[in-house]
Amino acid sequence: MAIRQVELGAEGVRRRYWWQRRKADHGMPTDQPIDPADEVDRIDVAEFAAAWGEAEH
């Protein structure tokens, strides 16, 4: 399970999930490892911190 996760939804809204908020109306943190074949955007620590601060909770 992810410790902290920011999700960018199709509508452009960022949502955040963490170990104390495991389920919400729109989703939940992943419980699976990232598949190297999946296309994911990598961000650095500063970008993650900014996205975390801007996300709905």
C-alpha positions in Angstrom: 0.0 0.0 0.0 1.2 3.5 -0.8 2.1 5.7 2.3 1.1 8.9 0.5 -0.4 9.2 -3.0 -1.5 12.1 -5.1 -3.9 11.3 -7.9 -4.7 13.5 -10.9 -8.2 12.7 -12.0 -9.5 12.9 -15.6 -11.3 16.1 -14.7 -8.0 17.7 -13.6 -8.7 17.6 -9.9 -5.9 16.4 -7.6 -6.8 14.1 -4.7 -4.6 12.9 -2.0 -4.7 9.7 0.0 -2.6 8.5 2.9 -2.5 5.6 5.4 -5.2 7.3 7.6 -7.5 8.0 4.6 -7.6 4.7 2.9 -11.0 5.1 1.1 -12.9 8.0 -0.3 -15.8 8.6 -2.7 -13.3 8.9 -5.6 -10.7 6.2 -4.9 -8.1 4.9 -2.6 -4.3 4.4 -2.5 -2.9 1.7 -4.6 -2.3 -1.6 -3.0 -0.3 -2.9 -5.9 3.3 -2.1 -7.0 3.8 0.1 -10.0 4.2 -2.0 -13.2 7.3 -0.8 -15.1 5.2 -1.2 -18.3 2.7 1.4 -17.1 3.2 4.9 -18.2 3.5 7.1 -15.1 4.8 10.6 -14.8 7.8 10.8 -12.5 8.1 13.9 -10.3 10.7 14.9 -7.8 10.3 15.5 -4.1 9.5 19.2 -4.5 6.9 18.6 -7.2 5.3 16.0 -5.0 5.2 18.3 -2.0 3.6 21.0 -4.1 1.0 18.6 -5.6 0.3 17.2 -2.1 -0.4 20.7 -0.8 -2.7 21.6 -3.7 -4.7 18.4 -3.6 -8.2 17.9 -2.2 -8.3 15.8 1.0 
